[in-house]
Amino acid sequence: MKFPESWLRTLVNPSLSSSELAHSLTMAGLEVEAIESAAPDFNKVVVAEVLSVKKHPDADRLNVCQVNVGEAIHNKPLQIVCGATNVCVGAKVPCALIGAQLPFMNIKQVRVRGVESFGMLCSTKELGIGEATEGLLLLPSDAPIGADFRNYYELDDKLFTLKLTPNRADCLGLSGVAREVAAIVSAKLNPIEIKLVKSEICDALTVHVDEPDACPLYCGRVIRNIHLDIPTPTWMTRRLERSGIRAVNSVVDVTNYVMLETGQPMHAFNLAKIARKLSGIIHVRYANSGEKLLLLNGENLALQSDMLLIADEVNPLALAGIMGGSESRVEQGATDLFLESAFFSPRVIAGKSLQLGISSDSAHRFERGVDFATTRNAMERATGLILDICGGHAGPITEVKGKMPQRNPILLQMKRVQLILGINLDKNKITELLQRLQFNFSIKKEIFHVIPPTYRFDLVIEEDLIEEIARIYGYNRIPANLPLVSLNIQPEPEAVHTPMQLRRILVARDYQEVINYAFVDAEWEKNFSNNSTPVMLKNPISSQMGAMRSNLIGGLISNLQFNLNRKQTRIRLFEIGSCFVRENETYVQSEKLAGLCYGDIVAEQWGLPERNVDFYDAKADIEALFWPEIISFEGTSHPAIHPGKSAQIRLGEKIAGWLGELHPRWQQKADLPKSVVLFELDLDSLMRRTLPTVGEIPKYPSVRRDIAVIVADGINAQSLLESMRALNSPIISEIALFDVYRGEGMTRGKKSLAFRVLLQDTKKTLTDAEADFVITKLIKILENKFEAKLRN
């Protein structure tokens, strides 16, 4: 929103400098993005009148002019040589006197082709206030001769540019900005005087609003017998141009001016263009299939069914709230108008400019919300200005009004204001601030019942009003007090392995942590989880990140490739993160810990021979994570893992994760030269920990017995261990597998398993008979359950 400061000060004139005013606006949430001068510095330029024009005796394109610059400046006319094509007797123009310093030159007395020239008649380009023109800047006939041109043309004005947030559409008009300034600095507001225009003719068009939800309010008026050849007043074109809008003709300029003044976009149709097509009916409707509209910007738009139109009974006339049609535009020769002022629902206009690639001031305002209480007043204002400038006769206003947006009261509690802002504002102060904002309210039992104004669509809840109070009170007046909070260290239960403790264990074992996106390629889900129906995102940030991960493997493989591409050869990574799966009609989120091992078991050195990390190295790391819990490993299959080198991890009866080498198919696809060992564990299972208990230190020696049995090759050694441990003999302190043998002397399909059994009694030394009794029981268990045979 750009505007000249002088225009704003006609509506509210606080005793603040330009910079102070800009600071006050910015601190209240209306950021002043830029302040610039209306014109560059220059001096000694006055309003002058051309008295005579004669051809230069030695140049065809030059004229010798006698110019009156005012008796107070020079007691007789000045002779000035001028080459402008529009110089003529009686013209009022800016004249730079000898000694004047213009933006691009200094003026001196010179001889032009043998004729003395005592100054220069100026164009807008030479004064730095406009682009290149074909002639002089012609001033109105009532311009005072000899007046300082800077003062006359208000060139010491400042141009403000506001960077408004989308919720402050009320400040897309000067009246809204003035209202804000008056509230911020508690200054007197001089509102725009709206005079009702009396109808002089009965002409009117019937308006049918076919979509009342899209257009709750539509006002139209016929104006006849205007004179479009009358130029727009200088004061109006000056304000428009300094607000960034090019002057077109007096009618279009008035509609643009009223939009800048009130924030209400308007449009004028050439009535003659409408009358040839219909019997006097305007429709507000959605586009039909196959319709087209040639817009003012020259684009022939193929209309879509969700586009709201202003149309007659035959063709579309305008794209409602966005841009008018070229055929019904007001241009030279037009004498009759149909003037439109309407309120279009923001939801109908929002996004259309971006969709169509069309930028317009109207759409910018309508999609944010226009003050529907100003719609009719804007019509009266524009009508009055058109009649004052162009003449003509106005008909009655045709108004079609539907269901307008509701302005429901918002309850504001004093205690809530004090709690959120941290300052003590009493009832009188809050009342004053709300009155400065021109909010209608009542007070019942210390609660303010505030009705949001029609121009504030962003006021919905109590916190919105509290923010308004803070803005007007002044953010800089609210003390920056640090909160006083008592912090207590939370106890860390010993029975829980926290994620941070797990991280420390892995870091101590030479792993490095990575953090990956939970959004992954759907192809990863299919490859590493055999998941053909992953949780898909509706609006992914990229096509390669369209699914929510159900495991952490894809990210770790990607990290491995990244490091290998940078010549890293020994890599150990882990990640703790969330995974997501679909279960029936719901989604389940779980936390997991995954790890990856690749390359040599230790960094390159001379003490140990080179060896690649393998299944059992990762198994040791997993056991360290679960310690002191005892876990078991069982052969299993997994889509991401080598069929013969994979295991699932059990903690009691619960499956706590899996471990194995990457499947050769995925290893080849990822172009990995060596095998990769992976594991993924359920974080909840990892975090549980059994606390160690104090036991009696044995005084008596332990007894070791070894049991070697022959069993079928398909029997898992873990099942034998679990069966022997199930005996729960008090004197058994340990049972462990220490040897597996397949080879010479062993029957095909058989294997030998050797177990170490430690026996110990805390109260006495065990006898051979007692030890043999327990060992016999263990052998019987193995013989009965697994058909094991004792190996000699």
Disulfide bonds with the S-S distance in Angstrom:
none
